[in-house]
Amino acid sequence: MKEKKIAILGLGYVGLPLALQLSLSYNVVGYDINDIRIKELRKGIDKTLEVSESLLKKQQKNNLSFTTQSKEISDCNFYIATVPTPIDERKKPDFSALKNVCKTIGKLLKSGDTVIFESTVYPGATEEICGPILEKFSNNLKVGKDFFLGYSPERVNPGDKVHTIDKINKVVSGQTHKVEKDLLEIYSNLTSGEVYLAKNIKVAEASKVIENAQRDINIAFINEVAKICTKINISSYDVLEASLTKWNFLNFEPGLVGGHCIGVDPYYLAEKAQNLKVRPEVILSGRNTNDNMVSFIGREIIKKLPSSSSCLFLGITFKENVPDLRNSKSLELMNYLEKKNLKITFYDPFVKRFKGFKSLAKKDLAKKKFDGIILSVPHKKILFNFKQNFLSLLKEEGFFFDVKGKFRNKKITNYWSL
Ligand SMILES: NC(=O)c1ccc[n+]([C@@H]2O[C@H](COP(=O)([O-])OP(=O)(O)OC[C@H]3O[C@@H](n4cnc5c(N)ncnc54)[C@H](O)[C@@H]3O)[C@@H](O)[C@H]2O)c1
């Protein structure tokens, strides 16, 4: 065991896998304000389905513990914050969780401590927002002199069992050479991938937020292409397949862009740009295009299904193979269609109930037939034996909407995809 003692604050999709993995090399205490989450983690239950129950239990017998009490992390010398950085209803960065966690850490700070941020922010936030709050709530300590800042953007991709936290390349940055050295050591123990030292904290912050903004913009372009293809009555997937035979054509697919990263982080970059009097036209245009895909797909469905049609909506989480419903555009699409008077029943292997909507009951499987089936989020568990389990529930004259084009080569009649 190394002499560093690490606290991870915020045990969600990012914080929990990080705490678990770091506990293989260090003493780690995981802290969260959510009492229920902590109780579950102590029992080995991870509702996000990102870590294994056996490892969670095993590490708690070794050097990992979980708490809601800040005094229990007061003897740590490294604090890593992995709290949410969402947007508010005006699509502006919401720094409230980040500011709160800084207050918590500030009160615990001791001379020589290091505070590392992994939450996605815009360049400058760590030093301009977090540093001053930490200082204010500390016992007269000065940032950069008595305690130090570091930043390491998180790249994990929930539901992705290939690019896992123990393998992916990591960017680190620190306020001083000592912090840089410490972060290189900590994160080299975390991952077998490359640990890249960024020139400074702002560079590391910017590197993360542009990764997600770039992805958003590329998808937006393909979504625009998909709209054009729909009007021409050709499949955008067929077009992409042809274009991809060129060596430098980029591989992006059309679709709904939800969740708390790709659909959120560009607004952080846009906010920074606007603060600097740079108009983030490309960034916001991409966001706008992607957000509008809900109503575009919704209108396409309505064109083919008359009012009061019965509809089976498959997959409501924000993406495949995760239980996360935050900022789910499929959920928005389901709401949109309901408002247009379609009679919706939904099925999602990760979500048993959702307020205001009927879920597909086992007893429905035998007798119920639908006018429309909308495959919005093709979870592996939905795709398994799809024709028999779900497509068989479509009326003979019914319409199948395959948002992600999974069955476009299967010669299904009354078929629509982007
Ligand atoms: N989830 C991803 O795919 C992903 C990937 C890369 C980066 N990120 C970034 O990582 C950060 C965390 O995201 P997440 O998806 O893990 O969030 P999450 O909502 O899954 O988890 C955040 C946790 O922080 C806790 N929390 C909130 N305020 C707190 C406080 N003041 N003190 C202690 N705990 C607090 C919450 O209770 C929750 O358990 C965000 O900035 C996000 O943009 C997320």
The ligand as an SDF file (V2000), in Angstrom:
LIG
                    3D

 44 48  0  0  0  0  0  0  0  0999 V2000
  -20.9740    9.5020  -16.6180 N   0  0  0  0  0  0  0  0  0  0  0  0
  -20.1280    9.6680  -17.6200 C   0  0  0  0  0  0  0  0  0  0  0  0
  -20.2170    9.0170  -18.6440 O   0  0  0  0  0  0  0  0  0  0  0  0
  -19.0170   10.6640  -17.5320 C   0  0  0  0  0  0  0  0  0  0  0  0
  -17.8960   10.4970  -18.3620 C   0  0  0  0  0  0  0  0  0  0  0  0
  -16.8810   11.4270  -18.2870 C   0  0  0  0  0  0  0  0  0  0  0  0
  -16.9870   12.5110  -17.4240 C   0  0  0  0  0  0  0  0  0  0  0  0
  -18.1020   12.6610  -16.6510 N   0  0  0  0  0  0  0  0  0  0  0  0
  -18.1640   13.8030  -15.7470 C   0  0  0  0  0  0  0  0  0  0  0  0
  -17.9050   13.3280  -14.4330 O   0  0  0  0  0  0  0  0  0  0  0  0
  -18.6730   14.0650  -13.4750 C   0  0  0  0  0  0  0  0  0  0  0  0
  -19.5170   13.1170  -12.6520 C   0  0  0  0  0  0  0  0  0  0  0  0
  -20.4560   12.4740  -13.5090 O   0  0  0  0  0  0  0  0  0  0  0  0
  -21.2490   11.1670  -13.0860 P   0  0  0  0  0  0  0  0  0  0  0  0
  -21.9170   10.6780  -14.3180 O   0  0  0  0  0  0  0  0  0  0  0  0
  -20.3550   10.2410  -12.3200 O   0  0  0  0  0  0  0  0  0  0  0  0
  -22.3430   11.7720  -12.1000 O   0  0  0  0  0  0  0  0  0  0  0  0
  -23.3620   10.9580  -11.2020 P   0  0  0  0  0  0  0  0  0  0  0  0
  -24.5650   11.7960  -11.0770 O   0  0  0  0  0  0  0  0  0  0  0  0
  -23.4660    9.5550  -11.6740 O   0  0  0  0  0  0  0  0  0  0  0  0
  -22.6410   10.8960   -9.7790 O   0  0  0  0  0  0  0  0  0  0  0  0
  -22.3560   11.9980   -9.0250 C   0  0  0  0  0  0  0  0  0  0  0  0
  -22.3900   11.6370   -7.5460 C   0  0  0  0  0  0  0  0  0  0  0  0
  -21.9850   12.8040   -6.8390 O   0  0  0  0  0  0  0  0  0  0  0  0
  -22.7630   12.8970   -5.6630 C   0  0  0  0  0  0  0  0  0  0  0  0
  -22.7040   14.2640   -5.1900 N   0  0  0  0  0  0  0  0  0  0  0  0
  -23.3970   15.3570   -5.6310 C   0  0  0  0  0  0  0  0  0  0  0  0
  -23.0180   16.4400   -4.9390 N   0  0  0  0  0  0  0  0  0  0  0  0
  -22.0930   16.0350   -4.0480 C   0  0  0  0  0  0  0  0  0  0  0  0
  -21.3550   16.6910   -3.0490 C   0  0  0  0  0  0  0  0  0  0  0  0
  -21.4640   18.0080   -2.8360 N   0  0  0  0  0  0  0  0  0  0  0  0
  -20.4870   15.9620   -2.3120 N   0  0  0  0  0  0  0  0  0  0  0  0
  -20.3570   14.6380   -2.5170 C   0  0  0  0  0  0  0  0  0  0  0  0
  -21.0350   13.9570   -3.4280 N   0  0  0  0  0  0  0  0  0  0  0  0
  -21.8910   14.6530   -4.1950 C   0  0  0  0  0  0  0  0  0  0  0  0
  -24.1350   12.4120   -6.0950 C   0  0  0  0  0  0  0  0  0  0  0  0
  -24.8940   12.0210   -4.9830 O   0  0  0  0  0  0  0  0  0  0  0  0
  -23.7820   11.2720   -7.0460 C   0  0  0  0  0  0  0  0  0  0  0  0
  -23.7200   10.0330   -6.3750 O   0  0  0  0  0  0  0  0  0  0  0  0
  -19.4670   15.0850  -14.2900 C   0  0  0  0  0  0  0  0  0  0  0  0
  -18.7410   16.2700  -14.3600 O   0  0  0  0  0  0  0  0  0  0  0  0
  -19.5390   14.4560  -15.6610 C   0  0  0  0  0  0  0  0  0  0  0  0
  -19.6900   15.4200  -16.6760 O   0  0  0  0  0  0  0  0  0  0  0  0
  -19.1080   11.7430  -16.6740 C   0  0  0  0  0  0  0  0  0  0  0  0
  1  2  1  0
  2  3  2  0
  2  4  1  0
  4  5  1  0
  4 44  2  0
  5  6  2  0
  6  7  1  0
  7  8  2  0
  8  9  1  0
  8 44  1  0
  9 10  1  0
  9 42  1  0
 10 11  1  0
 11 12  1  0
 11 40  1  0
 12 13  1  0
 13 14  1  0
 14 15  2  0
 14 16  1  0
 14 17  1  0
 17 18  1  0
 18 19  2  0
 18 20  1  0
 18 21  1  0
 21 22  1  0
 22 23  1  0
 23 24  1  0
 23 38  1  0
 24 25  1  0
 25 26  1  0
 25 36  1  0
 26 27  1  0
 26 35  1  0
 27 28  2  0
 28 29  1  0
 29 30  1  0
 29 35  2  0
 30 31  1  0
 30 32  2  0
 32 33  1  0
 33 34  2  0
 34 35  1  0
 36 37  1  0
 36 38  1  0
 38 39  1  0
 40 41  1  0
 40 42  1  0
 42 43  1  0
M  CHG  2   8   1  16  -1
M  END
$$$$
